[in-house]
């Protein structure tokens, strides 16, 4: 295992105690504006893809006077209602367990509206609506794949801070995992959530000494985990994935250590 020279355990407390919830910590990021701009643009393009998918799908199943871009906009607007009902019920279910029946009813209502609304807007039957929904999934999937490829290449631009690159990629590629972390739900494995904190911090990026200390903490945890495996038995794939993530973080810290220190005005004078 690659190691750094021993460093103070400055990050032990940071890794051991994660604030709950973490929205306030997230808002302290200096690059939040850049992240918000990128994600806002991504969501806007995704919204446009959704409407275009409705438009393209309607061309295949509805009459020409019905398969208009205006009706695609109308369908998107109508779909906001069941989605809003489902979102409210989901929030209530998460905060109050007895709202589970309401969530189930709203989910059934949403599924029903997926068919009823297009049938009403385009004047088509059930089978055509089913085909319409399949086409939407295909078009949206293809569009989302292209957009993600483009967005994930944007962070190569020099104007985008490294922390913004990492955070944006994490949110876009694994939105549910980032959302769980933001809500305070850590990965079940201690090493996994430590690596989450090291590679993609929710709040401001820790200083170099703190990141060095994170490396030291992870070294100890991984060495202890490796020693717990039976001799001669290959480590499980999950451990190898942890080692790969640790190596990635270690290389980031080494790169940062190799950079010359930033000279302030007071130092230069």
Secondary structure, 3 states (H helix, E strand, C coil): CCCCCCCCCCCHHHHHCCCCCCHHHHHCCCCHHHHHHHHHHHHHHHHHHHHHHHHHHHHHHCCCCCCCHHHHHHHHHHHHHHHHHHHHHHHHHHHCHHHHHHHHHHHHHHHHHHHHHHHHHHCCCHHHHHHHHHHHHHHHHHHHHHHHHHHHHHCCCCCCCHHHHHHHHHHHHCHHHHHHHHCCCCCCCHHHHHHHHHHCCCCCCCCHHHHHHHHHHHHHHHHHHHHCCCCCCCCCHHHHHHHHHHHHHHHHHHHHHHCCCCCCHHHHC
